[in-house]
């Protein structure tokens, strides 16, 4: 390997959305840094296989919530 071209590989602390933590090796930050996850396997539907449990459901629902009643005649 060439010298001085690779990032430093060190131990960091990862905090999941439910508050659990674990230590792993990474090039993120510096030695002892903390990485707080917004989405993780315990809350994301891609891993859980169920409905979303995160606050924002996406751009379409956000648009419908904001402009859904615009132009409707009663």
N, C-alpha and C positions, 0 to 999 in steps of 0.2 A: 504494500500500500504506500501511496505517496504520503509524505509527512506534511502536517499543518493544513490539510484541506478538509478534514473530517470534523463535524461538530462534536462538542464534548458530550459524552454519554454518562449520565449521572442518575442518582435516585431522586424521585419526586413523590409527593403525596397526592393522591387523587381522591376527591370528595364527590360521591354520587349524589343524586337529587334527594335521596331519602336520608342523607347524613352519614351513611357508612363510608369508611375510608379504607384505602389500601396503599401500599407503597409499590412502585414499579420503577424500572429504568426507562429513561427517555432523554431526548435532546431538547425538550421543552424547558424554557427558563434556565435557572441555575440550580446548583445543588441545594436540596431541601425546599424547593418551590412547591406551591400548592396549586393544583389544577382543579377548579370547580366546574363540574359538568352541568349543563342545562338540560340535556337529554341523555338518558342512559338506558341500558337494557331493561330496567325495572319500570320505565315509564313510556317507552316508545313503542307504538303498535307494530312496528316491523319485527320486534323481538317478542312481544307479548301475544301477538296474534289476535288481539281484541281491539275494542274501540280506543280512541285516543284519550289519554288522561292529562294531556298538557293543555294549558289555557287557550292558546291561539289555535284555531282549527284551520287556518289557511286564508288565502287571499280572497277566494270566492265568498266564503261565509262572512268575512270582514266587510266586503263590498255590499252584500245583501243586507247586513245588519245596518250599515250606514245609509244606503240608498234604496232599500227594499220597498218602502212605501211611497217613494217618489213617483209621481205621475199616475197613481191609482185613483180612479174616480169612484166615488161612493154614491 
